[in-house]
Amino acid sequence: ACLASGLPVLADDSGLVVDGLDGRPGVLSARFAGPVADDAANNRKLLAELALLPMASRKAAFVCVMAFVHPDGTEQTFQGIVSGRILDSLRGEGGFGYDPLFLVDGFQQTMAELSLEEKNHISHRGQALRAFQVYLRQQEQR
């Protein structure tokens, strides 16, 4: 996009990384149960694949990586991570995707049970974006 437009480009991708599944579903999180799967189908597949694994193998993280490319050739990446574990059943009504299964480290709540303010404060995408903002401020000072 940067080469085609001649403009700076910021892109991101994110996914759920589960230790007991060798990092899956990863960047394929939205399509884990198939190309047209919905959140419910993805959650069912995740629970089915984890069914026989001990709780210690259910460590997981939401990971976001943002990539910034500038026409001058500068390339930089920024990462955000929220650690937790996958529960046996859904909890909470908020959020989307795997949020109702993801118990956040340091909280007694799933991502779906956190308030929007709490979720935005710890968000993997928010962390990556804040790191990008720091980078931009540093570039302005040069």
Backbone as JSON Lines, residues from 0, in Angstrom:
{"i":0,"aa":"A","n":[0.83,-1.19,0.0],"ca":[0.0,0.0,0.0],"c":[0.87,1.25,0.0]}
{"i":1,"aa":"C","n":[1.97,1.2,0.75],"ca":[2.87,2.35,0.81],"c":[3.51,2.59,-0.56]}
{"i":2,"aa":"L","n":[3.97,1.53,-1.19],"ca":[4.58,1.66,-2.51],"c":[3.58,2.17,-3.55]}
{"i":3,"aa":"A","n":[2.37,1.68,-3.47],"ca":[1.34,2.07,-4.44],"c":[0.87,3.51,-4.26]}
{"i":4,"aa":"S","n":[0.8,3.96,-3.01],"ca":[0.24,5.28,-2.73],"c":[1.29,6.36,-2.54]}
{"i":5,"aa":"G","n":[2.5,5.94,-2.13],"ca":[3.53,6.93,-1.79],"c":[3.29,7.58,-0.44]}
{"i":6,"aa":"L","n":[2.35,7.04,0.32],"ca":[1.99,7.58,1.63],"c":[2.4,6.62,2.74]}
{"i":7,"aa":"P","n":[2.6,7.12,3.96],"ca":[2.85,6.23,5.09],"c":[1.64,5.32,5.31]}
{"i":8,"aa":"V","n":[1.89,4.09,5.75],"ca":[0.81,3.13,5.97],"c":[0.98,2.47,7.33]}
{"i":9,"aa":"L","n":[-0.13,2.35,8.05],"ca":[-0.18,1.61,9.31],"c":[-1.19,0.49,9.14]}
{"i":10,"aa":"A","n":[-0.77,-0.73,9.41],"ca":[-1.65,-1.9,9.31],"c":[-1.5,-2.74,10.57]}
{"i":11,"aa":"D","n":[-2.53,-3.49,10.9],"ca":[-2.41,-4.36,12.06],"c":[-3.13,-5.68,11.81]}
{"i":12,"aa":"D","n":[-2.72,-6.65,12.6],"ca":[-3.44,-7.91,12.65],"c":[-3.34,-8.41,14.08]}
{"i":13,"aa":"S","n":[-4.27,-9.23,14.46],"ca":[-4.26,-9.74,15.82],"c":[-4.86,-11.13,15.83]}
{"i":14,"aa":"G","n":[-4.68,-11.8,16.95],"ca":[-5.25,-13.13,17.08],"c":[-5.07,-13.67,18.47]}
{"i":15,"aa":"L","n":[-5.69,-14.79,18.7],"ca":[-5.59,-15.51,19.96],"c":[-4.54,-16.59,19.8]}
{"i":16,"aa":"V","n":[-3.56,-16.58,20.69],"ca":[-2.47,-17.56,20.67],"c":[-2.64,-18.45,21.9]}
{"i":17,"aa":"V","n":[-2.82,-19.76,21.68],"ca":[-3.06,-20.7,22.78],"c":[-1.88,-21.66,22.88]}
{"i":18,"aa":"D","n":[-1.23,-21.67,24.05],"ca":[-0.03,-22.5,24.24],"c":[-0.27,-23.97,23.91]}
{"i":19,"aa":"G","n":[-1.36,-24.53,24.43],"ca":[-1.64,-25.95,24.24],"c":[-2.0,-26.34,22.82]}
{"i":20,"aa":"L","n":[-2.19,-25.34,21.96],"ca":[-2.5,-25.6,20.55],"c":[-1.35,-25.12,19.66]}
{"i":21,"aa":"D","n":[-0.15,-25.06,20.24],"ca":[1.04,-24.63,19.5],"c":[0.85,-23.27,18.84]}
{"i":22,"aa":"G","n":[0.16,-22.37,19.54],"ca":[-0.01,-21.01,19.05],"c":[-1.25,-20.77,18.21]}
{"i":23,"aa":"R","n":[-1.97,-21.84,17.88],"ca":[-3.2,-21.66,17.12],"c":[-4.28,-21.1,18.03]}
{"i":24,"aa":"P","n":[-5.26,-20.43,17.51],"ca":[-5.53,-20.15,16.11],"c":[-4.71,-19.01,15.52]}
{"i":25,"aa":"G","n":[-4.06,-18.16,16.32],"ca":[-3.18,-17.12,15.8],"c":[-3.9,-16.16,14.87]}
{"i":26,"aa":"V","n":[-3.21,-15.81,13.78],"ca":[-3.79,-14.83,12.85],"c":[-5.02,-15.38,12.12]}
{"i":27,"aa":"L","n":[-5.26,-16.68,12.25],"ca":[-6.46,-17.27,11.64],"c":[-7.63,-17.34,12.63]}
{"i":28,"aa":"S","n":[-7.55,-16.58,13.71],"ca":[-8.57,-16.64,14.76],"c":[-9.98,-16.43,14.25]}
{"i":29,"aa":"A","n":[-10.19,-15.49,13.37],"ca":[-11.55,-15.21,12.87],"c":[-12.06,-16.32,11.98]}
{"i":30,"aa":"R","n":[-11.16,-17.13,11.41],"ca":[-11.54,-18.2,10.48],"c":[-11.17,-19.58,11.04]}
{"i":31,"aa":"F","n":[-11.0,-19.68,12.35],"ca":[-10.54,-20.91,12.98],"c":[-11.43,-22.1,12.64]}
{"i":32,"aa":"A","n":[-12.74,-21.91,12.65],"ca":[-13.68,-23.0,12.36],"c":[-14.09,-23.03,10.89]}
{"i":33,"aa":"G","n":[-13.44,-22.25,10.06],"ca":[-13.76,-22.23,8.63],"c":[-13.89,-20.82,8.11]}
{"i":34,"aa":"P","n":[-13.88,-20.65,6.8],"ca":[-13.88,-19.32,6.2],"c":[-15.12,-18.47,6.46]}
{"i":35,"aa":"V","n":[-16.24,-19.08,6.76],"ca":[-17.46,-18.31,7.04],"c":[-17.95,-18.55,8.47]}
{"i":36,"aa":"A","n":[-17.05,-18.99,9.35],"ca":[-17.42,-19.29,10.73],"c":[-17.78,-18.02,11.5]}
{"i":37,"aa":"D","n":[-18.73,-18.15,12.42],"ca":[-19.05,-17.05,13.3],"c":[-18.37,-17.26,14.65]}
{"i":38,"aa":"D","n":[-18.54,-16.31,15.57],"ca":[-17.89,-16.4,16.88],"c":[-18.26,-17.68,17.61]}
{"i":39,"aa":"A","n":[-19.53,-18.07,17.55],"ca":[-19.99,-19.27,18.26],"c":[-19.28,-20.51,17.72]}
{"i":40,"aa":"A","n":[-19.15,-20.62,16.41],"ca":[-18.48,-21.78,15.81],"c":[-17.0,-21.8,16.19]}
{"i":41,"aa":"N","n":[-16.36,-20.64,16.18],"ca":[-14.95,-20.58,16.56],"c":[-14.75,-20.97,18.02]}
{"i":42,"aa":"N","n":[-15.64,-20.5,18.88],"ca":[-15.56,-20.85,20.3],"c":[-15.79,-22.34,20.52]}
{"i":43,"aa":"R","n":[-16.76,-22.92,19.82],"ca":[-17.01,-24.37,19.94],"c":[-15.77,-25.17,19.51]}
{"i":44,"aa":"K","n":[-15.16,-24.78,18.41],"ca":[-13.97,-25.49,17.94],"c":[-12.84,-25.36,18.94]}
{"i":45,"aa":"L","n":[-12.63,-24.16,19.48],"ca":[-11.58,-23.96,20.47],"c":[-11.8,-24.85,21.69]}
{"i":46,"aa":"L","n":[-13.02,-24.88,22.2],"ca":[-13.32,-25.72,23.37],"c":[-13.14,-27.2,23.05]}
{"i":47,"aa":"A","n":[-13.53,-27.62,21.87],"ca":[-13.38,-29.02,21.48],"c":[-11.9,-29.41,21.42]}
{"i":48,"aa":"E","n":[-11.08,-28.54,20.87],"ca":[-9.66,-28.86,20.76],"c":[-8.94,-28.84,22.1]}
{"i":49,"aa":"L","n":[-9.47,-28.07,23.05],"ca":[-8.86,-27.98,24.37],"c":[-9.46,-28.97,25.38]}
{"i":50,"aa":"A","n":[-10.5,-29.67,25.0],"ca":[-11.27,-30.5,25.93],"c":[-10.43,-31.49,26.72]}
{"i":51,"aa":"L","n":[-9.45,-32.09,26.11],"ca":[-8.65,-33.11,26.79],"c":[-7.35,-32.57,27.38]}
{"i":52,"aa":"L","n":[-7.13,-31.28,27.24],"ca":[-5.89,-30.7,27.75],"c":[-6.07,-30.18,29.18]}
{"i":53,"aa":"P","n":[-5.04,-30.32,30.01],"ca":[-5.13,-29.8,31.39],"c":[-5.17,-28.27,31.37]}
{"i":54,"aa":"M","n":[-5.66,-27.68,32.47],"ca":[-5.78,-26.23,32.57],"c":[-4.43,-25.55,32.33]}
{"i":55,"aa":"A","n":[-3.33,-26.18,32.7],"ca":[-2.0,-25.58,32.49],"c":[-1.7,-25.37,31.01]}
{"i":56,"aa":"S","n":[-2.33,-26.14,30.14],"ca":[-2.12,-26.01,28.7],"c":[-3.06,-24.99,28.07]}
{"i":57,"aa":"R","n":[-3.87,-24.36,28.9],"ca":[-4.86,-23.4,28.39],"c":[-4.37,-21.96,28.49]}
{"i":58,"aa":"K","n":[-3.08,-21.78,28.79],"ca":[-2.54,-20.42,28.79],"c":[-2.68,-19.85,27.38]}
{"i":59,"aa":"A","n":[-3.04,-18.58,27.33],"ca":[-3.31,-17.97,26.03],"c":[-2.98,-16.48,26.1]}
{"i":60,"aa":"A","n":[-2.96,-15.87,24.95],"ca":[-2.75,-14.43,24.88],"c":[-3.43,-13.88,23.63]}
{"i":61,"aa":"F","n":[-4.01,-12.7,23.78],"ca":[-4.42,-11.93,22.63],"c":[-3.19,-11.12,22.22]}
{"i":62,"aa":"V","n":[-2.8,-11.23,20.96],"ca":[-1.6,-10.56,20.47],"c":[-1.98,-9.69,19.26]}
{"i":63,"aa":"C","n":[-1.46,-8.48,19.26],"ca":[-1.65,-7.58,18.12],"c":[-0.28,-7.08,17.7]}
{"i":64,"aa":"V","n":[-0.04,-7.07,16.4],"ca":[1.17,-6.46,15.85],"c":[0.74,-5.43,14.82]}
{"i":65,"aa":"M","n":[1.27,-4.22,14.97],"ca":[1.04,-3.15,14.0],"c":[2.33,-2.93,13.24]}
{"i":66,"aa":"A","n":[2.2,-2.72,11.95],"ca":[3.36,-2.43,11.11],"c":[3.19,-1.06,10.49]}
{"i":67,"aa":"F","n":[4.23,-0.24,10.6],"ca":[4.24,1.09,10.01],"c":[5.33,1.14,8.95]}
{"i":68,"aa":"V","n":[4.94,1.54,7.75],"ca":[5.89,1.64,6.65],"c":[5.8,3.06,6.09]}
{"i":69,"aa":"H","n":[6.97,3.69,5.97],"ca":[7.05,5.06,5.47],"c":[7.68,5.04,4.08]}
{"i":70,"aa":"P","n":[7.29,5.94,3.2],"ca":[7.86,5.95,1.85],"c":[9.39,6.09,1.81]}
{"i":71,"aa":"D","n":[9.99,6.6,2.9],"ca":[11.45,6.72,2.93],"c":[12.14,5.38,3.19]}
{"i":72,"aa":"G","n":[11.34,4.32,3.34],"ca":[11.89,2.98,3.57],"c":[11.88,2.55,5.02]}
{"i":73,"aa":"T","n":[11.51,3.43,5.92],"ca":[11.44,3.1,7.34],"c":[10.32,2.09,7.57]}
{"i":74,"aa":"E","n":[10.64,1.02,8.27],"ca":[9.65,0.01,8.67],"c":[9.79,-0.23,10.16]}
{"i":75,"aa":"Q","n":[8.68,-0.24,10.86],"ca":[8.7,-0.44,12.31],"c":[7.48,-1.26,12.7]}
{"i":76,"aa":"T","n":[7.64,-2.14,13.68],"ca":[6.5,-2.89,14.18],"c":[6.31,-2.6,15.67]}
{"i":77,"aa":"F","n":[5.07,-2.76,16.12],"ca":[4.67,-2.49,17.5],"c":[3.76,-3.62,17.94]}
{"i":78,"aa":"Q","n":[3.97,-4.12,19.15],"ca":[3.23,-5.29,19.61],"c":[2.53,-5.01,20.92]}
{"i":79,"aa":"G","n":[1.35,-5.59,21.08],"ca":[0.61,-5.56,22.33],"c":[0.17,-6.97,22.68]}
{"i":80,"aa":"I","n":[0.22,-7.3,23.97],"ca":[-0.14,-8.65,24.42],"c":[-0.98,-8.55,25.69]}
{"i":81,"aa":"V","n":[-2.08,-9.31,25.73],"ca":[-2.87,-9.49,26.95],"c":[-2.86,-10.98,27.25]}
{"i":82,"aa":"S","n":[-2.32,-11.35,28.4],"ca":[-2.21,-12.75,28.78],"c":[-3.41,-13.21,29.6]}
{"i":83,"aa":"G","n":[-3.69,-14.5,29.5],"ca":[-4.79,-15.08,30.26],"c":[-4.83,-16.58,30.05]}
{"i":84,"aa":"R","n":[-6.01,-17.14,30.2],"ca":[-6.21,-18.56,29.94],"c":[-7.63,-18.78,29.45]}
{"i":85,"aa":"I","n":[-7.82,-19.92,28.82],"ca":[-9.12,-20.25,28.23],"c":[-9.93,-21.07,29.22]}
{"i":86,"aa":"L","n":[-11.14,-20.63,29.5],"ca":[-12.05,-21.32,30.41],"c":[-12.76,-22.46,29.69]}
{"i":87,"aa":"D","n":[-13.51,-23.26,30.46],"ca":[-14.29,-24.37,29.91],"c":[-15.62,-23.94,29.33]}
{"i":88,"aa":"S","n":[-16.09,-22.75,29.71],"ca":[-17.39,-22.3,29.23],"c":[-17.41,-20.78,29.13]}
{"i":89,"aa":"L","n":[-18.37,-20.28,28.37],"ca":[-18.51,-18.85,28.13],"c":[-18.95,-18.12,29.39]}
{"i":90,"aa":"R","n":[-18.39,-16.92,29.6],"ca":[-18.8,-16.04,30.71],"c":[-18.82,-14.6,30.22]}
{"i":91,"aa":"G","n":[-19.93,-13.94,30.37],"ca":[-20.03,-12.52,30.04],"c":[-20.75,-12.27,28.74]}
{"i":92,"aa":"E","n":[-21.28,-11.08,28.63],"ca":[-22.08,-10.69,27.46],"c":[-21.39,-9.67,26.58]}
{"i":93,"aa":"G","n":[-20.34,-9.01,27.08],"ca":[-19.68,-7.96,26.32],"c":[-18.64,-8.53,25.36]}
{"i":94,"aa":"G","n":[-18.11,-7.64,24.55],"ca":[-17.04,-8.04,23.65],"c":[-17.53,-8.88,22.5]}
{"i":95,"aa":"F","n":[-16.6,-9.61,21.91],"ca":[-16.9,-10.44,20.75],"c":[-15.84,-11.52,20.65]}
{"i":96,"aa":"G","n":[-15.99,-12.38,19.68],"ca":[-14.98,-13.41,19.44],"c":[-14.77,-14.31,20.64]}
{"i":97,"aa":"Y","n":[-13.53,-14.44,21.04],"ca":[-13.15,-15.34,22.13],"c":[-13.25,-14.68,23.5]}
{"i":98,"aa":"D","n":[-13.69,-13.43,23.56],"ca":[-13.75,-12.7,24.83],"c":[-14.44,-13.46,25.95]}
{"i":99,"aa":"P","n":[-15.58,-14.15,25.71],"ca":[-16.26,-14.84,26.82],"c":[-15.51,-16.06,27.36]}
{"i":100,"aa":"L","n":[-14.51,-16.53,26.64],"ca":[-13.72,-17.69,27.09],"c":[-12.38,-17.29,27.69]}
{"i":101,"aa":"F","n":[-11.99,-16.03,27.53],"ca":[-10.64,-15.58,27.88],"c":[-10.63,-14.92,29.24]}
{"i":102,"aa":"L","n":[-10.12,-15.65,30.26],"ca":[-9.97,-15.11,31.61],"c":[-8.66,-14.32,31.65]}
{"i":103,"aa":"V","n":[-8.76,-13.04,31.91],"ca":[-7.61,-12.14,31.84],"c":[-6.74,-12.3,33.09]}
{"i":104,"aa":"D","n":[-5.42,-12.47,32.88],"ca":[-4.49,-12.51,34.01],"c":[-4.63,-11.24,34.84]}
{"i":105,"aa":"G","n":[-4.65,-11.41,36.17],"ca":[-4.76,-10.28,37.07],"c":[-6.19,-9.84,37.34]}
{"i":106,"aa":"F","n":[-7.14,-10.48,36.7],"ca":[-8.56,-10.17,36.88],"c":[-9.28,-11.49,37.2]}
{"i":107,"aa":"Q","n":[-10.43,-11.39,37.79],"ca":[-11.28,-12.56,37.99],"c":[-12.4,-12.56,36.96]}
{"i":108,"aa":"Q","n":[-12.18,-11.86,35.87],"ca":[-13.21,-11.69,34.85],"c":[-12.66,-12.09,33.48]}
{"i":109,"aa":"T","n":[-13.6,-12.5,32.64],"ca":[-13.23,-12.72,31.24],"c":[-13.19,-11.36,30.55]}
{"i":110,"aa":"M","n":[-12.63,-11.34,29.36],"ca":[-12.61,-10.12,28.57],"c":[-14.04,-9.63,28.32]}
{"i":111,"aa":"A","n":[-14.99,-10.56,28.21],"ca":[-16.39,-10.2,27.97],"c":[-17.09,-9.63,29.2]}
{"i":112,"aa":"E","n":[-16.5,-9.82,30.38],"ca":[-17.07,-9.3,31.62],"c":[-16.49,-7.95,32.02]}
{"i":113,"aa":"L","n":[-15.4,-7.57,31.41],"ca":[-14.77,-6.28,31.75],"c":[-15.6,-5.14,31.17]}
{"i":114,"aa":"S","n":[-15.53,-4.0,31.83],"ca":[-16.17,-2.81,31.28],"c":[-15.39,-2.38,30.04]}
{"i":115,"aa":"L","n":[-16.03,-1.61,29.19],"ca":[-15.36,-1.12,27.99],"c":[-14.12,-0.32,28.37]}
{"i":116,"aa":"E","n":[-14.2,0.46,29.43],"ca":[-13.06,1.26,29.89],"c":[-11.89,0.35,30.3]}
{"i":117,"aa":"E","n":[-12.19,-0.7,31.08],"ca":[-11.14,-1.64,31.51],"c":[-10.53,-2.35,30.3]}
{"i":118,"aa":"K","n":[-11.4,-2.8,29.43],"ca":[-10.93,-3.53,28.25],"c":[-10.04,-2.64,27.38]}
{"i":119,"aa":"N","n":[-10.46,-1.4,27.15],"ca":[-9.65,-0.5,26.34],"c":[-8.31,-0.2,27.0]}
{"i":120,"aa":"H","n":[-8.29,-0.16,28.32],"ca":[-7.05,0.14,29.05],"c":[-6.01,-0.98,28.88]}
{"i":121,"aa":"I","n":[-6.44,-2.23,28.84],"ca":[-5.5,-3.35,28.76],"c":[-5.38,-3.95,27.36]}
{"i":122,"aa":"S","n":[-6.2,-3.51,26.44],"ca":[-6.29,-4.07,25.1],"c":[-4.94,-4.26,24.41]}
{"i":123,"aa":"H","n":[-4.77,-5.41,23.77],"ca":[-3.56,-5.69,22.99],"c":[-3.42,-4.71,21.84]}
{"i":124,"aa":"R","n":[-4.51,-4.38,21.19],"ca":[-4.47,-3.41,20.09],"c":[-4.15,-2.01,20.64]}
{"i":125,"aa":"G","n":[-4.73,-1.68,21.79],"ca":[-4.43,-0.39,22.43],"c":[-2.97,-0.28,22.83]}
{"i":126,"aa":"Q","n":[-2.4,-1.37,23.34],"ca":[-0.97,-1.36,23.71],"c":[-0.11,-1.09,22.48]}
{"i":127,"aa":"A","n":[-0.4,-1.79,21.39],"ca":[0.39,-1.6,20.17],"c":[0.24,-0.18,19.65]}
{"i":128,"aa":"L","n":[-0.97,0.35,19.7],"ca":[-1.2,1.71,19.23],"c":[-0.49,2.74,20.11]}
{"i":129,"aa":"R","n":[-0.5,2.53,21.42],"ca":[0.22,3.45,22.3],"c":[1.73,3.41,22.02]}
{"i":130,"aa":"A","n":[2.27,2.22,21.73],"ca":[3.69,2.12,21.37],"c":[3.96,2.87,20.07]}
{"i":131,"aa":"F","n":[3.04,2.81,19.13],"ca":[3.17,3.55,17.87],"c":[3.16,5.06,18.15]}
{"i":132,"aa":"Q","n":[2.28,5.5,19.05],"ca":[2.21,6.92,19.39],"c":[3.54,7.4,19.98]}
{"i":133,"aa":"V","n":[4.14,6.59,20.85],"ca":[5.45,6.94,21.42],"c":[6.48,7.08,20.3]}
{"i":134,"aa":"Y","n":[6.47,6.16,19.38],"ca":[7.38,6.21,18.24],"c":[7.18,7.51,17.44]}
{"i":135,"aa":"L","n":[5.93,7.86,17.16],"ca":[5.66,9.09,16.41],"c":[6.17,10.32,17.15]}
{"i":136,"aa":"R","n":[5.95,10.37,18.45],"ca":[6.45,11.51,19.24],"c":[7.97,11.6,19.18]}
{"i":137,"aa":"Q","n":[8.63,10.45,19.25],"ca":[10.09,10.43,19.16],"c":[10.56,10.93,17.8]}
{"i":138,"aa":"Q","n":[9.84,10.56,16.76],"ca":[10.2,11.01,15.4],"c":[10.01,12.52,15.25]}
{"i":139,"aa":"E","n":[8.98,13.06,15.89],"ca":[8.73,14.51,15.84],"c":[9.84,15.3,16.49]}
{"i":140,"aa":"Q","n":[10.46,14.71,17.52],"ca":[11.51,15.4,18.28],"c":[12.85,15.39,17.54]}
{"i":141,"aa":"R","n":[12.96,14.63,16.48],"ca":[14.23,14.56,15.74],"c":[14.36,15.68,14.76]}
